[in-house]
Amino acid sequence: MKPVDLADSNKVWALGGPGGYIIYSEGAGPVKIEPGSGRYRIHRIHTRDGMMEKEVMTVKGGKMIEVPMTGKGPVVLWIEKSK
């Protein structure tokens, strides 16, 4: 994985590779990313306890997507490319 520049990178950092993305966000606002073509499953991981919520959403890549945040504080998103 390598660092990825995001459209709105205010308090948001991302790594990306062929299998998807890992995104860390300190803010409570939505995260915007334009993943490559294909389908992706988006998982939310809580930084306080490491618990992963069920699938947040499934999206089609190749266009800008906006992932809404729930709650306050930092969160990690795992954007997994579907096989």
N, C-alpha and C positions, 0 to 999 in steps of 0.2 A: 504494500500500500504506500501511496505517496500523498503529500499534502494537496488539497484541492481548494481552489479559490471559489468562494460562494458569492452569489449576487449581493447578499446582505450579510457581511461577515462581522457585524458588530457583536462581539462576545460569543462568536460561533467559530468553531474550528472543525475541520473535516479531513479525513484520510479516505482515499478511494483506490480501488483496484478492480480487476476483472470480476470479482465476486460481489462487488457492491461498495458500500460506504459505512464508515463509522463517524458519527457527528456528535460533538460535545457542544452544548449550548448552556450558557450561564443565564440567559434571559428567559422571560416568560412569553415572549412573542413567538409567532410562527417562524419556522425555518424554511427557507426557499433554496431549492436545489434543482439542477437540470441533469438528471442521470442519463446515461447513454441509452440507446434503444434496448427494448426488452421489457419484461415485467419484473416488478420488485415488490417484496413484502417488507413493510416497515414495522419494526419492533421498538418499543420504548423501554429503556432500562433505567431504573431509579438509582441515582448515585449514592443515596444514603444507605441502602441495604442491598444493592446489587440485584434486586428482584426485577424480572422481566415481565412486563404485562403481555397479555395475549396480543395477537397481531393487531396493530393499530389500523392499518389500511393496506390495500393492494393497489399499486399504481402502474401505469404504463409510462415508460421512459421516453426520451427523445423530445421532451418539452419541459418547461418549468413547472414544478410542483410545489405546493405549499403544505407543510406539515404543521397542523395546529399543535400548540403545547397545552397541556393540562396542568393545573396547579402552579406552584411557585418554585423557584430555585432551579438549580442545574439539572440537566437531563442528558442522557446519551441515547442517540437513535442509531439502530442498526438497520441499514437499508440493504436488504439481502436480495441479490439477483435470483429470480426463480429459474429453475432448470427446465 
